[in-house]
Amino acid sequence: MIPSCSKTRNPFTGEEANAVGVKVEGLSKKYDNATVLKNVSFEVQPGEIFVIMGPSGSGKSVLLRQIAGLDSPTSGTVTVDGGDPSLEATRERVRLALVFQAGALFNSLSVYDNLALYPREHRSGDENAIKTKVMHALKILSVEDAANKFPSELSGGMKKRVSIARALVMEPQLLLYDEPTSELDPVMSATISEIIATLKQEYSVTSVVVTHDRALALTISNRVGILMAGKLVTLGTPDDLNKSKDPRIVDFLNPKIDIEHPRFKKLETHDKETQ
Amino acid sequence: MKQLNAILEGVGSVVQLMVRALSYAGTLPRQSARFIEQCYMIGYTTLPIVAILSFFIGTVLALEAGYAMEGFGGKEYIGSLVGLSMARELGPMMTAVLLAGRVGSAITAELASMKVYQEVDALTTMNIPVAKILVLPRLAAVIVMMPVLIIIANIVGWFGGSVVARYVSYVGISPETYFAALRHFTKFKDVVNGMEKAEVFGFVVVLVCCDIGLNTRGGPREIGAAVTRGVVVSLILILVLDYFVTKVLQ
């Protein structure tokens, strides 16, 4: 069910702001001769958790970069709250944060300074106010002990949490996650999923999550889109996906390990037949 | 044709970066910590190698001049030759070459790895202009530190020449004679010309290395390639600019 909530609540001040939606229309992206995204269209409602799933190399991260405004489309449009996310004017109007797959923490800065960079640069409060905000964000993610550490001293799970904390300090209206549970153990993956759900429940932030994590997608999302070879092949609620009879969706969500007839052998046979 | 396009694209990219960085000049007072850090990196850490190189350039100049002038009795002019050569040409050029090798390579490597490991993308999503916090403090620091490096390079080079003039037997002129000739022929204008040259070289080296670093795509291998490209392009630009700046300043 798409949430009716259209207000985000600032995790630091409790103030309400308009949640933002995302609209992707006829989006295609080509790199040299390779078409990575093919006419992708969907809409994310304000306050919704929208998950994009798909096999490796299907264009999920490229799609997320387009929504973040880090890359421009070959054709089609992406709008965040009605504005082009690659424009500085939109970025000034809409607070958009991206949690990168590898964290993208600034290696030369401590965890505290990583989080304090945004409020310092945007002059949102004096140093005491910034300290309160940074420590609060670290506490929400249970990584306050890491404040004085450098990114190179953190484990994978801590890096992810610090990365989410850094995004949270930006008081985002739209939070984008790129594979937030990749390379994590099952318990840590569940923890990150709980954090994403909590941020949505408590602050009603619009979230777009790119993931392979079936449990995350089917447990905490409002809707899931499945991207295959650059095309959005299905879009629905977790229930819709569970009931789907489409063999591609069934195989993707519940892949069986068939030792008698392994997939790679089928691919080899297919390749020989087509040659 | 492709190469010409690539060169023109590169020039366009560098000019755009310069304009963007300079448009944030008003924010420099608030970036004093970054500016001081870059002054330390560009100035203080480069100083020892500049001093060593300048000393030996001065000594070699004096040796060669002594050898050449021995035949026609012009040894008392060695000071003028070392003084003018260091101030007008060798001081600025060799300092810029060292800057390209030491600072330029470090800047390219740092910014290229920030780009490859998505730190630059993170800044973009935070709406923090890269030109403001990564490029402007470096440009400001090189503008401030280059004259300091040049003055030290000149003084150490002149001193190196005087050591050879005094202690190498076939040169054998007194420090008084050496420095008298140096003072007589090397004018304040020559030193200032050298500094102006160095400012141009330093600014271009830092700007080009920032641009190459920020345009790096790929992985660790591309970071290495970017560093090489940054240093090579800087060295070529130093030599090409040397001719034109010398022509303009004459």
HADDOCK unambig.tbl for C-alpha pairs under 7 A between the chains (distance, minus, plus):
assign (segid A and resid 68 and name CA) (segid B and resid 125 and name CA) 6.83 0.50 0.50
assign (segid A and resid 70 and name CA) (segid B and resid 121 and name CA) 6.90 0.50 0.50
assign (segid A and resid 91 and name CA) (segid B and resid 127 and name CA) 6.28 0.50 0.50
assign (segid A and resid 96 and name CA) (segid B and resid 125 and name CA) 6.74 0.50 0.50
assign (segid A and resid 97 and name CA) (segid B and resid 125 and name CA) 6.15 0.50 0.50
assign (segid A and resid 97 and name CA) (segid B and resid 126 and name CA) 6.78 0.50 0.50
assign (segid A and resid 98 and name CA) (segid B and resid 125 and name CA) 6.74 0.50 0.50
assign (segid A and resid 104 and name CA) (segid B and resid 117 and name CA) 6.19 0.50 0.50
assign (segid A and resid 104 and name CA) (segid B and resid 118 and name CA) 5.37 0.50 0.50
assign (segid A and resid 104 and name CA) (segid B and resid 119 and name CA) 5.04 0.50 0.50
assign (segid A and resid 104 and name CA) (segid B and resid 122 and name CA) 6.52 0.50 0.50
assign (segid A and resid 105 and name CA) (segid B and resid 119 and name CA) 6.50 0.50 0.50
assign (segid A and resid 106 and name CA) (segid B and resid 119 and name CA) 6.06 0.50 0.50
assign (segid A and resid 118 and name CA) (segid B and resid 126 and name CA) 6.53 0.50 0.50
